[in-house]
Amino acid sequence: MATPSSSPTPAPPEQAAEPPSSPSTITDGAVSGTLPATEAFAVHYPGYPSSPARAARTLGGLPAIAKVRSSGPGACLELRFRPEDPYCHPAFGESRATTGLVLRLSRRKGAAAPLAEVVARVRTAYHFEGMADFQHVVPVHAAQVRKRKRLDSQNDYQHLDKTGHQETDDGDVMMLVPPLFSVKDRPTKIALLPSSNAVSRTMHRGVIQERWEMKVGPTLALPFNIQVVPEKINWEDHVRKNSVDWDWQMAVCKLFDERPVWPRQSLYERLQDDGVHVSQNQFKRLLFRAGYYFSTGPFGKFWIRRGYDPRKDPDSRIYQRIDFRVPPELRNLLRTKDSGPQKWAEMCKLEVMPSQSFIFLQLFELKDDFIQEEIQKPSYQSMCSRFTGWFSKPMMKTLRLQVSIRFLSLLPSEEAKSLLRNAHELIERSKKQEALWRSERSKEDDVDEEAPATDTGTEDQVGLNNSDSEDMDEEEEEDESDGYDSPPMAEGFRDFTLDDSYALGQGFSNGYLEEVLRSFPLQDDGQNRSGDAPNDAGGSDGEFEIFEQPSGDDESSDG
């Protein structure tokens, strides 16, 4: 369906005195004349309307169509298949640029082919490619409802009960239908992540080549909550001494003795610098015999020496990972300056902008005085968190902002300078939060030391409060997703956002929220008029989540 616009393009003043141009016609396949200046737009109607008037009515009428046309190219047409039904949900048509013509066909007597005349140009078309929303249809037609009400009004005396009161008809109910049932009209793929144990077993089978390696337990992509880490294996009993494989394996083990946690690419480049040149497949086997890695957590995708558990060693905080995501405004700049793959050691100097939009590095390897000074400070954490490791959340945010400042300072664009100023303000705020957090922790430690040992009730109460606060922190950390669930860069997994997303209402205390809820007006029965309070304060952002499939095995087992 094509509709001519109400304001055709006027001719230039200097051409006003010229005679009108002949209309463009198509006769026997030949085009003659000039194209008209009148413009129109097309609507790809997803159906077969009974008439053009009915089609215009389902689109809201001519005034609604004109309003959408005047709103700009981003406005959408709303199509209601039942415009007389107030519960009808619309289908949305998006505008797209197109090139077309509106033709008027006519046939002259005795002519073999019809004559086509170009009426207008079509530069915009509306496409309805989304799915129709769920519809709520009233079970009884309006005509039947009116008929029933008319009969009821004539026979009211038949509905009187024994007490003389009129019986109420429960057919008329209040319909509270939401404006839309679904926030999306396009199908969205929901990716279900396989369980950690299933991924570990699959990758384990792909590395095994020798018979004795089949007896080795899973070591790849282990869940972070596993109870026991893989122990060392006696590979010396199965590899021939003084062979090439022996020398390669010894070189990898010596590097693990030097440092218990390594990024894969860093370890591979270190072997090449030491004169050990192996293929990627052989490198996987060498790592499989000497180490393991977690699928998530502060050491996720980093290879760890067998028998060493960084979750039990506070000194392992210097080997944690740090993430950096290039802001969307600067990604086009990276594509223009892409110079191929970069060496790991060069990225750790923080002097060259990474060629990829998302990378993760190891704190120990970063050439930054501030970061090295902070990670050497003693840890105040009593446990290794899955999200922040041995650091607090303010400290992890400070370290991440410091990495962002180093990288953003390398770009001369105005967008980078604006982001750099914002990062400087955020890091100063984060440093104050870290200082306040350390002060509160030190006060709690002093209170615990001064508490009398005989007052068991006070100790139990303090322990209960600490346990509750830890549980609340864990729940908040589950919502925040500080970035340690990201997939590896070298393995080619898909990445996802690492921005700090704090839960809604985190900055308000429970007492403040209770006062706000109590301030709502109440009905006579004491109930809140605004409805019950929501159970989830965080709410939903309207986006689909990626869920992990439940595993049949115990996630806490090492097999």
C-alpha positions in Angstrom: 0.0 0.0 0.0 1.5 3.3 -1.0 0.2 6.7 0.2 1.3 10.0 -1.4 2.7 12.5 1.0 0.6 15.7 1.7 3.6 18.0 1.0 5.2 17.4 -2.4 8.6 18.8 -3.0 8.2 22.2 -4.7 10.1 23.1 -7.8 13.0 25.6 -7.7 12.1 29.2 -8.4 14.2 29.5 -11.4 12.3 26.6 -13.1 8.9 28.1 -12.4 8.6 29.7 -15.8 9.5 26.6 -17.7 6.7 24.5 -19.1 5.6 21.5 -17.1 7.5 18.4 -17.9 5.7 15.5 -19.5 4.7 12.7 -17.2 6.9 9.6 -17.1 5.1 6.6 -18.8 6.0 3.1 -19.6 4.8 1.8 -22.9 5.7 -1.6 -24.3 8.6 -1.7 -21.8 10.0 1.7 -22.8 10.2 4.6 -20.3 9.5 8.1 -21.5 9.2 11.4 -19.8 10.6 12.6 -16.4 10.0 11.3 -12.9 7.5 13.4 -10.9 8.6 15.3 -7.8 5.8 14.0 -5.7 7.0 11.6 -3.0 5.1 8.8 -1.3 5.8 6.1 1.3 4.9 2.4 1.3 3.5 0.2 3.9 4.1 -3.6 3.6 0.8 -4.6 5.2 1.1 -8.0 6.9 -2.3 -9.2 5.7 -5.2 -8.8 3.2 -7.4 -5.9 4.3 -10.9 -5.7 2.9 -10.4 -2.2 1.7 -7.9 0.7 1.8 -10.1 2.4 4.3 -10.0 -0.6 6.6 -6.3 -0.8 6.3 -5.9 2.9 7.2 -8.2 2.4 10.2 -6.1 -0.5 11.5 -3.1 1.8 11.3 -4.8 4.4 13.5 -6.4 6.5 10.8 -5.0 9.1 8.6 -4.2 11.6 11.5 -2.2 8.9 13.3 -0.3 8.0 10.1 0.5 11.7 9.5 1.7 12.1 13.0 4.1 9.2 12.6 5.4 10.6 9.3 6.1 14.0 10.9 7.8 12.5 14.0 10.9 11.5 12.0 12.5 8.4 10.5 12.7 6.5 13.9 8.9 6.5 14.5 7.0 3.3 14.1 3.6 2.6 12.7 1.2 0.8 15.1 -1.0 -1.8 13.4 -4.1 -3.0 15.4 -5.9 -5.9 13.6 -9.0 -5.2 15.7 -9.1 -1.4 16.1 -12.6 -1.6 17.7 -11.2 -3.8 20.5 -9.5 -1.7 23.3 -7.6 -4.8 24.4 -5.9 -5.3 21.0 -2.1 -5.1 21.2 -0.4 -3.5 18.2 2.2 -4.8 15.8 5.0 -2.3 15.1 6.3 -1.4 11.6 9.8 0.0 11.3 10.7 2.6 8.6 13.4 1.8 6.1 14.9 3.7 3.2 13.9 2.3 -0.1 13.8 3.2 -3.8 10.5 2.6 -5.6 7.9 4.1 -7.8 4.1 4.3 -7.6 2.5 3.3 -10.9 -1.0 3.9 -12.3 -2.0 1.2 -14.8 -4.5 1.8 -17.5 -5.5 -0.1 -20.6 -6.6 1.5 -23.8 -9.0 -0.1 -26.2 -7.2 -2.1 -28.8 -3.8 -1.9 -27.0 -1.9 -5.1 -26.5 -0.3 -4.1 -23.2 -1.4 -1.8 -20.4 -0.1 1.7 -20.0 1.8 2.5 -16.8 2.2 6.1 -15.6 4.7 7.0 -12.8 2.7 8.9 -10.1 5.2 9.3 -7.3 8.5 8.3 -5.9 8.8 6.0 -2.9 11.7 6.7 -0.5 10.4 5.2 2.7 8.8 1.9 3.4 7.4 0.5 6.7 8.0 -3.2 7.3 6.2 -5.3 9.9 8.7 -8.1 10.6 8.0 -8.6 14.3 5.7 -11.1 15.9 2.3 -10.1 17.1 2.0 -9.8 20.8 -0.3 -12.1 22.9 -3.8 -10.9 22.6 -6.6 -10.8 25.2 -9.9 -11.4 23.5 -13.1 -10.8 25.5 -14.9 -14.2 25.6 -18.3 -12.7 24.9 -18.9 -10.5 21.9 -20.1 -7.0 22.6 -23.4 -7.6 20.8 -24.2 -10.6 23.0 -23.3 -8.6 26.1 -25.7 -5.8 25.2 -28.4 -8.4 24.4 -27.9 -10.0 27.8 -28.1 -6.7 29.6 -31.3 -5.8 27.8 -32.9 -9.1 28.8 -31.7 -8.7 32.4 -33.2 -5.2 32.7 -36.6 -6.6 31.4 -36.6 -9.5 33.8 -35.1 -8.1 36.9 -37.9 -9.5 39.0 -36.8 -13.1 38.1 -33.4 -12.5 39.8 -34.8 -11.7 43.2 -33.8 -14.3 45.9 -35.9 -15.3 48.8 -34.7 -12.3 50.9 -35.8 -9.8 48.3 -32.3 -8.8 47.2 -31.3 -8.8 43.6 -28.7 -11.3 42.6 -25.6 -9.9 41.0 -24.4 -11.0 37.7 -20.8 -12.1 37.8 -20.4 -11.8 34.0 -19.3 -8.1 34.1 -15.8 -8.0 35.6 -13.1 -5.4 35.5 -10.6 -6.2 32.8 -7.1 -5.1 33.8 -5.0 -6.1 30.8 -1.4 -4.9 30.6 -0.5 -2.6 27.7 1.9 -5.3 26.4 2.4 -8.9 27.4 5.9 -9.0 25.9 8.6 -6.3 25.8 10.1 -7.8 22.6 8.5 -8.6 19.3 11.6 -10.3 17.8 12.7 -13.8 18.7 15.7 -13.9 20.9 18.1 -16.8 21.3 18.7 -17.9 24.9 22.0 -19.7 25.3 22.1 -22.2 28.0 25.6 -22.7 29.3 26.5 -26.4 30.0 27.5 -27.4 33.5 31.1 -27.0 34.5 31.6 -30.7 35.0 30.3 -31.5 31.5 32.6 -28.9 29.9 35.6 -30.2 31.9 35.0 -33.8 30.9 34.6 -32.9 27.2 37.8 -30.8 27.1 39.5 -33.5 29.1 38.8 -36.2 26.5 40.1 -33.9 23.8 43.6 -33.6 25.4 44.2 -37.2 26.4 46.5 -39.2 24.0 48.4 -41.7 26.2 46.7 -44.6 28.1 48.1 -43.5 31.5 46.5 -40.0 31.0 43.1 -41.6 31.1 43.5 -42.2 34.9 44.1 -38.5 35.5 41.1 -36.7 36.9 39.5 -33.6 35.3 41.7 -30.5 35.4 40.2 -28.3 32.7 37.5 -25.7 33.4 36.9 -26.7 37.0 34.1 -25.0 39.0 35.4 -22.5 41.5 33.5 -24.1 44.4 35.3 -27.4 44.0 36.5 -28.8 47.4 39.8 -30.4 46.4 42.1 -29.2 43.7 43.9 -31.7 41.4 47.1 -33.2 43.0 50.5 -33.6 41.4 50.9 -36.6 39.2 54.1 -38.6 38.6 54.5 -38.0 34.9 58.1 -38.9 35.2 57.1 -42.6 35.4 55.5 -42.5 32.0 57.6 -40.2 29.9 61.0 -41.4 28.6 63.8 -39.5 30.2 66.1 -37.3 28.1 63.5 -37.3 25.3 62.1 -34.1 23.7 58.8 -34.6 25.5 60.8 -34.9 28.8 62.6 -31.6 28.2 59.5 -29.8 27.3 57.6 -31.0 30.4 60.5 -30.1 32.7 60.6 -26.6 31.3 56.9 -26.1 32.0 57.3 -27.5 35.6 60.2 -25.2 36.3 58.0 -22.2 35.3 55.3 -23.4 37.6 57.9 -23.7 40.4 58.8 -20.1 39.7 55.3 -18.9 39.8 52.2 -21.0 40.7 49.7 -19.1 38.5 50.2 -18.2 34.9 48.1 -16.8 32.1 48.2 -19.2 29.2 49.6 -16.7 26.6 52.2 -15.4 29.1 53.4 -18.9 29.8 53.6 -19.8 26.1 55.6 -16.7 25.3 58.0 -17.4 28.2 58.7 -20.9 26.8 59.5 -19.4 23.4 61.8 -16.9 25.0 63.6 -19.8 26.8 64.1 -21.6 23.5 61.2 -24.1 23.9 59.1 -24.1 20.7 56.1 -26.4 20.8 52.8 -26.4 18.9 49.5 -25.4 20.5 48.3 -29.0 20.8 51.5 -30.2 22.4 51.3 -27.1 24.7 47.9 -28.2 25.9 49.2 -31.6 26.9 52.1 -30.1 28.8 49.8 -27.9 30.7 47.4 -30.8 31.4 50.1 -32.8 33.1 51.4 -29.9 35.2 48.4 -27.7 36.1 44.7 -27.0 36.1 42.4 -24.0 35.8 39.1 -22.8 37.0 36.3 -21.9 34.7 35.3 -18.8 36.7 36.5 -16.8 39.6 39.4 -14.4 40.3 41.8 -16.9 38.7 39.5 -18.0 35.9 41.3 -19.3 32.8 44.7 -18.9 34.5 46.7 -22.1 34.7 47.6 -23.1 38.3 50.2 -25.5 39.5 48.8 -28.9 40.5 48.5 -29.2 44.3 48.3 -25.5 44.8 45.0 -23.9 45.9 45.0 -20.1 45.6 41.7 -19.9 47.4 43.6 -20.9 50.6 46.6 -18.6 50.2 46.1 -14.9 50.7 49.4 -14.2 49.0 47.9 -15.4 45.8 46.1 -12.1 45.4 48.9 -10.7 43.3 48.1 -13.4 40.7 44.5 -12.4 40.3 43.1 -11.3 37.0 42.0 -7.8 36.0 39.6 -7.0 33.1 39.5 -4.2 30.7 36.8 -3.5 28.2 37.2 -0.9 25.5 34.3 1.6 25.7 31.9 1.3 22.7 32.7 4.9 21.7 36.3 4.0 21.0 36.0 0.6 19.3 35.8 2.0 15.8 39.2 3.7 16.5 40.7 0.3 17.4 39.5 -1.2 14.1 41.2 1.5 12.1 44.5 1.0 14.0 44.4 -2.8 14.1 48.0 -3.9 13.5 47.6 -7.6 14.1 48.1 -9.8 17.2 50.1 -8.3 20.1 52.5 -9.9 22.4 51.4 -10.5 26.0 54.4 -8.7 27.5 53.7 -5.6 25.4 50.1 -5.4 26.7 51.3 -5.7 30.3 53.3 -2.6 29.9 50.1 -0.6 29.4 51.8 1.5 26.8 49.9 0.2 23.7 46.2 0.2 23.3 44.9 -3.4 23.0 43.8 -4.5 19.5 40.8 -6.4 21.0 37.7 -4.8 22.6 38.1 -7.1 25.7 41.2 -8.4 27.4 42.1 -9.7 30.9 45.6 -9.4 32.4 47.3 -10.6 35.6 48.0 -8.0 38.3 51.4 -9.4 39.0 52.6 -8.7 35.4 51.3 -5.1 35.0 53.9 -2.4 34.8 52.2 0.1 37.0 53.7 1.4 40.3 50.3 2.1 41.8 48.9 -1.3 41.1 52.1 -3.1 42.4 52.0 -1.0 45.6 48.3 -1.8 46.3 48.5 -5.6 45.6 51.5 -5.9 48.0 49.4 -4.6 50.9 48.1 -7.2 53.3 44.6 -8.5 52.6 41.7 -7.8 55.0 39.6 -10.6 53.5 39.1 -13.7 55.6 37.9 -15.7 52.5 38.6 -15.8 48.8 35.5 -14.5 47.1 34.5 -15.8 43.7 33.9 -12.3 42.5 36.7 -10.2 44.0 39.1 -12.8 45.3 41.2 -11.6 48.2 40.4 -7.9 47.6 37.4 -5.9 48.6 35.0 -4.6 46.0 36.2 -1.0 46.2 39.8 -2.1 45.7 38.9 -4.2 42.7 37.1 -1.2 41.2 40.1 1.0 41.9 42.5 -1.4 40.2 40.2 -1.7 37.2 39.9 2.0 36.9 43.7 2.4 37.1 44.0 0.1 34.1 41.4 2.1 32.2 43.2 5.3 33.0 46.5 3.9 31.6 44.9 2.8 28.4 42.6 5.8 27.8 45.6 8.2 28.3 47.1 6.7 25.1 44.2 8.0 22.9 44.2 11.6 21.8 40.5 11.8 20.8 38.0 14.0 22.6 35.8 10.9 23.5 38.8 9.3 25.2 39.7 12.6 27.1 36.1 12.8 28.4 36.2 9.2 29.5 39.6 9.8 31.1 38.3 12.7 33.2 35.3 10.5 34.3 37.7 7.7 35.3 39.8 10.0 37.4 36.8 11.2 39.3 35.6 7.6 39.8 39.0 6.3 41.0 39.2 9.1 43.7 35.8 8.2 44.9 36.7 4.5 44.9 39.8 5.2 47.0 37.7 6.9 49.6 35.3 3.9 49.7 38.3 1.6 50.1 39.7 3.7 53.0 36.3 3.7 54.7 35.9 0.0 54.2 39.3 -0.7 55.8 38.5 1.6 58.7 35.2 -0.2 59.4 37.0 -3.6 59.2 39.6 -2.5 61.7 36.9 -1.3 64.1 35.2 -4.6 63.8 38.4 -6.4 64.6 38.9 -4.2 67.7 35.4 -4.9 68.9 36.0 -8.6 68.5 39.2 -8.5 70.5 37.7 -6.4 73.3 34.6 -8.6 73.7 34.8 -10.6 77.0 35.1 -14.3 76.6 32.6 -15.1 79.3 29.7 -13.3 77.7 28.7 -16.0 75.3 25.4 -14.4 74.4 27.2 -11.3 73.0 29.6 -13.4 71.0 26.8 -15.4 69.5 25.0 -12.3 68.5 28.0 -10.7 66.9 28.7 -13.9 65.0 25.1 -14.0 63.8 25.3 -10.4 62.5 28.6 -11.1 60.8 27.1 -14.1 59.1 24.1 -12.3 58.0 26.2 -9.5 56.5 28.3 -12.0 54.7 25.2 -13.6 53.2 23.9 -10.2 52.1 27.3 -9.4 50.6 27.2 -12.7 48.7 23.7 -12.0 47.4 24.8 -8.5 46.2 27.9 -10.0 44.6 25.7 -12.5 42.7 23.7 -9.5 41.3 26.7 -7.4 40.5 28.8 -9.9 38.4 32.1 -8.0 38.7 33.5 -9.6 35.7 35.1 -12.8 36.7 32.6 -15.0 34.9 34.0 -13.8 31.5 35.3 -16.3 29.0 39.0 -16.5 27.9 40.4 -14.3 25.2 42.9 -16.9 23.8 40.4 -19.7 23.6 38.0 -17.8 21.4 35.0 -17.9 23.6 32.3 -15.3 23.4 32.7 -12.3 25.7 30.1 -10.3 27.5 29.8 -7.1 29.4 31.9 -6.5 32.5 30.5 -3.3 33.6 29.8 -2.8 37.3 26.1 -3.1 37.6 25.0 -2.5 41.2 21.6 -3.7 42.4 18.8 -1.2 42.4 18.4 0.4 45.8 21.8 -0.7 47.1 22.6 2.8 48.3 19.6 3.0 50.6 19.2 1.4 54.0 16.3 -0.9 54.9 15.0 1.7 57.3 14.7 4.3 54.7 12.8 2.0 52.4 10.5 1.0 55.2 9.7 4.6 55.8 9.0 5.2 52.2 6.6 2.2 52.1 4.8 3.4 55.2 4.3 6.8 53.7 1.8 5.5 51.1 -1.9 6.1 51.9 -3.8 3.2 53.3 -7.3 2.1 52.8 -9.9 1.6 55.5 -8.9 -2.0 56.0 -5.2 -1.0 56.5 -4.0 -2.4 53.2 -1.8 -0.4 50.9 -3.5 1.1 47.9 -0.5 0.7 45.7 -0.4 -3.0 46.1 1.9 -5.3 47.8 5.6 -4.5 47.8 7.6 -6.4 45.3 9.7 -9.3 46.4 12.6 -8.5 44.3 14.0 -5.0 44.8 16.4 -5.3 41.9 13.7 -6.0 39.4 14.4 -7.1 35.9 16.1 -5.1 33.2 14.1 -6.7 30.5 17.0 -8.6 29.0 17.3 -12.4 28.8 19.8 -14.0 31.0 22.1 -16.9 30.3 21.4 -19.7 32.7 23.6 -22.6 33.5 22.1 -26.1 33.1 22.0 -28.1 36.4 24.5 -30.9 36.5 23.6 -34.4 37.6 26.9 -34.6 39.5 27.9 -32.8 42.6 29.4 -29.5 41.7 31.6 -29.6 44.7 33.3 -32.9 43.7 36.7 -32.9 42.0 35.6 -35.5 39.4 
